[in-house]
Amino acid sequence: MNTTTPSSARVDLRSDTVTRPTAGMREAMAQALVGDDVFGDDPSVNELQEKIAKMLGFEAALFMSTGTQSNLCGILSHCQRGDEYIAGQMAHCYRWEGGGAAVFGSVQPQPLTQQADGSLALQDIEAAIKPDDAHFAKTKMVALENTWGGKVLPQSYLNDYSNFVQEKGLARHLDGARLFNAAVAQATALGTSPYAEVKNITQCFDSVSVCFSKGLGAPMGSALCGSKEYIAKAHRLRKMAGGGLRQAGFMAAAVSYALDHHVTRMAEDHQLMAHLAQGLAGIPGLQFETPQTNILFVDLVGEAKSRGAALQAHLKSEGIDMTGLYRLRFVTHLDVDRAGVDRAIAAIRQFFGA
């Protein structure tokens, strides 16, 4: 729990992007050694890039402003104008990032319907790969997302995907915005280390984008990881995308602190989400799957179907924030504690008279 958050504050369950730096993180930022990263001489950025590359099992990494920028540079480092990448219909890099690859890179997305767990069926990928013919864009890459909607892609699937996509001669990219949530959940289930599980996941990919401003609790930032040659391409693209930062070491120091102190604690977020789900179980009109990590999507069904806006207004009046863009979504994170989750449960039950 972030000790800078007063217990009387609003319970913000909108997203894990709303976290604020902890006292320890602020101290690390204040003490950071910095330089001009455009010249490559910011020691804190260089240290972070080496740390995250080693942690994920890659040759090199590049610090980015955002996960969207990281995915954009990642896709365009694999694909050229007139190429194509395959992704899920509800993948963030396709649906929620403004069509950047198409707009800025003239790279065509080929979205596929995802399976219930967020995976892409291998037979669907195979059917979507274009033949080498002038009528078609060239298929170059297949992107996955882990976690997806809070769901962890099974390691057995990732292994099969990796082998299959390699056999087809295509690049493998992971949008790992919540990669460490997946690794922590996998480690909890297996009784292993999240640092071991994160490498088991990333070894199935040629490139990985990992976000630091979500469950890890850093103020901003993402990293793109891959081979040295690949990251050199991404570095040029980052410059074009306006991502060349100067004294970025202050933010890099916050991320390094998070990687050292906030990875294993993500298990607490997962436990709190399980507690929230248990508290909502049995309320008529609420339908949801058992959460695997820190995200819970709730569908309103039956007579409750039209009450989404009223529920959000009720929760807001009780000091609780959540989102409902297309389904109700609750997210636990560094700035949410058990008391806050209990407040949310009580307010929802009050609304439905349960």
N, C-alpha and C positions, 0 to 999 in steps of 0.2 A: 504493500500500500504506500502510495506517495504521501509522506508525512507533511508535505506542504499544502495538502488539501484539507480544509477544515471539515469536520464531520457534519456540520450544519449546511454545507454547500449543496447545490443542486446535484442530483444524481444524474450524470450524463451518460446515457447508454446508447447515444447515437452512433459512436464509432470509437475505435481505439486510436484514431488520429487526434483526439482532443486532449491527450495527455500533456502534462506540463513537466518540465525538468524537475527531478528530485534535487534535494539539497546537495547530495554527492555529485550529481551531474553538473550542477551549477558551479561547484567548486572546481571540477575538472575543466570546465570551459574557461573559468577565470584564470587558471594556471597554464592554459594551453600555450605551447610554443607555436608561433605562426610565421608564415612567409607569404610570398606571392605564388599561389598555386598555378597560375597561368604559366609562370616560368618553371614550375615543377619544384619549387624550393620551399614549400610549406611542410615542415617536418611532421606535423600532426596528421595531415592528409596522407602523406607518404606512408606513415606508420599504419594508418587505418587501412589503406589499400593493400598493404602487405598482409595485414592481419586477416582481413576478410577473405582474401584470395586463398591463404593457407587454410583458414577455417573451413572453406567450402571445397578445397581440393583443386584449385585452378592455378594456372601460371601467373595470372595478373588480374587486377581489378581496377575500376575507375569510379571515383566518387561522383555522384550525380546529384542534382538539386532535388529531383522528385522521381517517383517510380514511373510516372508517365514518360518523363524524359529518358529514363533508363531503358524502358521497353522500346521507345522510338529508336534510340540509337542502337539498341540490340537488334531489332528487326532489320534496320537499314544496313547494319554491318554484315548481315547474312545475305540480304537481297538487294538487287539493283532495279533500276527502272524497268518496268515490264515483267518483273518477277512476281511471284505469288507466295503467300504464306497461308498455311492452314491453321485454324484456331476454332475454339468452341463458339457457338452462337451466343452464349452468355459469358464469354471470356472478357476480362477487363480490357485486355490490349486490343480487342476488336470493337466491343460495344461502348465502352465507357471512356475512351481516350481520344475522342473527337476525330477519329479516323485519321490520326496523324501520319501513319505509314503511307496511306493513299494520298493524303493532301500534300505532304512534304516530300515524299519519296517516290510517288507514282508506283507504289507496290500494292498489288491487288490482294485483298483478304479473301479467303475462301472459308466462310464459316460453316461449321458442321453442328448438328444437334448433339448436345452432350448427353451422356448417360446420366442416370440419377446420381451417381457419385462424382460427377464432374469429368469423368474420363471421356476420351474419344475412342469409339470402337475401332479396332484396327482395320476391320473390313470397310468401315466408312472412310477411313484415311486412304486406304488403297484405292477405293472407287473415286476419290476426289483428286488423286494425283494425275496431272495432265500428261498426255503423250507429248513427245518432242515434236511439235508441229507448229507451223507459223500461225495457226488459228488460235492458239492458246498462249496464255501467260505461262512462264516457266515456274513450275512448283519447286521451291527451294528450301522451305522450312516448315516444321510443324511445332506449334507452341502449345504448351499445357500451362495450367495454373494450379498451384498447390500452396495453401489450402484454397478450395473453391467454395464460396459460400459457407466457410467454416468446416467443410468436409476435407478429410485427408485422403489423397489418392493412394490406394494400396501399393505397397512396395513391389508386390508381385506384378501388378499391372505396369508400373514404371519400368521394371526390368524387361518385360515383354515389349512395351512401347519402344524402349531404347534400341533393342536388337532389331525390331522391325524397321524403324525409321532409318537406322544405319544401313540396313540391307538395301533400302530404297535410295540410298545416296543423298539423303536430305539432312539438313541441319536440325538440331534439337534444342529448342529454347524453352526455358522455364520462367514464367512470371511467378516469382516466389515472394510476392509482396508480404505474405504471411508464412514464409518458409519455416521460420523458427517455431511457429505454432504447430506446424505439421511435425517437425522434428521432436518437439517436446511431447506431443500426443503419442507419437510412435514410440518414443523412449519409455513413456509411462506404461504403455501397453506391454512392452517387451522387457521392462526392467533393465534397460540399458541407459547409455548416456545420450542426451540430445546432441552433443557435439559429434558423436559417432553416427547417429541417425541422420544428421544433416548431410554428412558426406555420402551415406548410402543413397540418399535422395539425389544429390547433385551429380553423382557419378554417372547418372543416366542422361546427362545433358551436355551439350557443347557450350552453352552459355546460360547464365542465370542472372536474373534481376532480383535483388533482395531489398526490401524497404526497411528503413530504420525508424520511421515516424509513426509506426502502428504499435504493435504489442511491445516492441523494444523500448518505446517511450522517448526516443530522441526528438528534438524539436523539428528536424527536417532531414531529408537526405535518403539516398538509395545508392546501391552499388551495382555495377554491371561486371560480371566475372567471366573470364574465358581465357583463351590462349593469348600470348603476348602479341601475336600478329593481329588477332581479332580485336583486342583492346586498343591497339594502335589505330585501327580504322574507326573505332568508336570514339576515340579521343578527338579526331578530326570532326566527326559528326557532332560531338558535344559542343565544340566551338561554334559550328554553324547554328546550332540550336540555342545559342546564347548561354551555354552552361559553363563557360569559363569563369570561375569565381576567383577572387583574389585571396584575402586572408580567411580562407574557408576552414582553417584549422580549429577555430572555435567550435564549429559544428562537428568537425571530425572528432574532436576530443569528447564531445557529448556521446557520439556514436560508439567510440571505443569504450567509454564507461559503461554504456548499455550492454555491449557485447560481453563485458567482464562481469556485470552484476545483474542483468535483467533477463537472461535467457532462461535459466532454470525456474525462476519465479513465475514464468508464464503458466506453469502448472496450477498456480493459485487462480489465475483468470479462468482456466478451464473448469476448476472445481466450483467456482462461483457461478459459472454459467450452468453447470449441472444442477446446482442448488436452485437457480432461478427456474429452470425447466421443471424440477420436481415441485416447486411451489405453484406453478401454473397448471400442473397436470390435473385433469378432471374437471376443469372449468368448461361448462357447456359453451360451444361456439368457437373454442380455440383448438386449432389443429397444428401440430408440429412434429418433427422428427427429433429423436434424442440427439442433443448437440454433441459433437465430437471435440470441439475446441472452445473458442470464446465467442461464437456467433450463433444466434438463434433466430430463425425466420419463423414467423407465426402467421398462419392463414386464419381469417375469420370466416366461418362457415355457418350455414343455416340462418337463423334469425339474427345472428351477430354480424352477418356479412356487411351490412351497411353502417356499422357502428365504428369503423376505423377512425374517422376524423374526430368523433366524439370522445373516443378512448384517448387519443393523443391530447386533446384539449384537457381532459380530466387529469391525465398524468402531469401535464404541464402545470396545471393549477396546484398540484401536489409537490411541485419541485422536481419532477422527473422528466428528462428529455429522451426521446427515442425517434426513430425515423419510420416512415411508411411510404416510400416512393412507389413501390409496386407490391410489396408485402410488408408487414410489420417486422422490423428488425431491431434486435437488442444485441449489444456488444459489451462484454466486460473487458476491463483493462486496468492499468496501473493506478488510475485515480478512482476506482470503484472498490468499495469494501463490502463485507457481508451485511453490515447495517444498511447500506444503500440498496443492496439487492432485496433485503427484507422489506424495505419501504416500497420498492416497486411491486413486489408480490402482493403486499397488503393493499396498495392502491388499485391494482388490477382486479383483485378479488372483490374489493368494495364496489368497483364499477359494475361488475357482472353480478353482484349480489351472491357471490359464491363463498 
